[in-house]
Every structure is written in structure tokens, then in C-alpha cells.
Amino acid sequence: MSTLRNVRFAGMATCVPKRVVSNLVDCKPQIRPERERLVRNIGIETRRLSQTWQCFSDLAFEATEKLLERLQWQREEIDALIVVTQSPDFLAPATAIILQDRLGLPHSTIAFDVNLGCSAYPFGLHLLGSMIAAGGVKKGLLLVGDKAGSLDDPLFSDAGTATALEFDTQAAPMYFDLNSDGSGHKAIMLPVGGHREPVGIQHLMPYRNSEHDHWRRPVDLILDGPAVLSFSTNRVPPAVHQLLDYARAPIDSIDYFIFHQANRMINETIRKKLELPVEKVPSTLRDFGNTSGASLPVTMTARIREQLEVGEKRVLLCGFGIGLSWGTCLVDLADAKFPELIEA
């Protein structure tokens, strides 16, 4: 548990691709019955997919440009740029370095990447917030998102987000609880492509274990559904209670609970375990699918943007998944800027 002081949440912007695909329509006819069952269970009807030429950084760039315009921040004021993604433009150099130049930020801007997925947003907020709380950074940008979607996978979508934090002695404290359990790293992983298992021609060949299985390739994502369900529903509710106890915040004092958009079964189980009313737990699963680390900002922008811009709001954010890792934070918002959802 940790507390950050003198850090203000100034604003946030979200960009998604214009391309909308349907899990029911944009699929082969022979798998439509299975897709109908999946949609009922996971709750994802449509997703946003980038064009082949688009990278995550293109979406994050658009979000950042809009946010800077709305905040009226000058680019020479930006002291830090942190990019949290598992979809870098290149293996090297860091995408943050490329965006520092593309955004016209000064050479004095600290810019680096962090490799995190589902839990990216709370971890990123804490990292940038800690730099600001320490006094060395006055204004900083956190860019979070991934290009994770494909036409054949019914779960994932693409998105890029930008969040602005600044030093402010009058800001309410931010509370964090960040956790990691690498013993479960095989539950969600890309086993091929790193130095442990470099890509070879054999990894590109489709296979299936039986005539009833789906075709897949060794380079495709491995996702152990039962393990992820057990992890999420057992770890997240206690983590929420622990953070609320640490912050001495009654559960009914929270205006909104924003959870990583994993799937309907996981999210509904978490909501019911915490006995939260539906209206306090917005969801974007149906229209945007699982947008990986960007799912918290996507949900805030697409569902409660107008409410967050009016008055003061207390929001609990919780990201959980790949790693395995899970992070929860409690943020008080006042006069923060939330531009309308951007499509690019």
C-alpha cells in the first residue's frame, strides 16, 4: 500500500480505431453458433481494430494531441513521458522516445517504456505520480494502450490513451495497492518472439490437436481461461476492500468503480462479490471488447466522461491480468478534463 501526495489528475483522453467489427457478423458462417455462445458468455459484441498501417502509438499520439489542446499545456512544460504498452512500434528503440520527438516535446523530457498489459493503468499512474510527488517532475504524460485485436480473436480490441498528471500541493492524496505473482505467468502469455524462444518458420505453421479444435499457431497468445477466472475473482474483491480500508474510505463514498474489462463472467462475479450497484460499475465490454491496459481509460471516456467533468468525483480503478499482476488505486477527481472519444 502507498499514498501519493501533491499529485493532481489533470485530464485524460482516449482514441480508438474507426474500424468496428462484429463478433457475430464478421466471422465465418460455420463458427457463428460458437460465436453466439461466446457473445452470451463474454458479453463482447463489437470491437475496434486498427488498420494494418496503424500502431498503438498512432492512437496514443491522437489522444495526447487532443488532451494537450484541451488542457492548454505548452509542450516545453512536459517533464516526463511514460508509455505503458505491450505493442511497441519496434523492439528497439522505446516507443516513448519516438513519441517524444513526434509530439514535439523538449529534449529534457524523460521518456521511457514499461511492458505491462491488463494492470498497466494503475501501475503507470503510480510510476508517473511517484516522480511528480518526489518533486523532480512538475507535469507529465502517461500513455497507455495496445494493438491487441485481430479479426479471428473475439476478445481483444485496440486503443490508445493519454493521461496528464501535475504537481499540486492542494491535490487530494492518491492511494495505491500494486501486486505481482509471476508464478502464474503462463496463464496469459506469448511464448514465442522473445530471446527465450525466437520466432522461426515452424512457429508460423497452423496446427490443431484434433479435428474439433481451432487452428492456431505457436506465435499466438495463450490464454488459460479457467486460471484467469479463478485469479481475477479471488484476488480482486479482497484487494478492493484492502485499499478502501487503507484509505479509510467507506465503500459507499466511491462514485464509480472501474474494473479492467476482461469478460462479462469475470466482471459480473467481481461486482456481485463486492455487492456493488450496476450504476456504479460502468462497462464497455459490449461495444469495445477487452482493450488490455487501456480498458480503464476507455471505460471512463466512453461511459462517464460527462459525469467526471462535473463537480468532484471519487473513482476506484482496478486493473488485473497478464503477469499475473493486479493494481488498485483510489483517485479524487476535481476539474479534470475529459475530451470526447476520438476515432482515428
Disulfide bonds with the S-S distance in Angstrom:
none
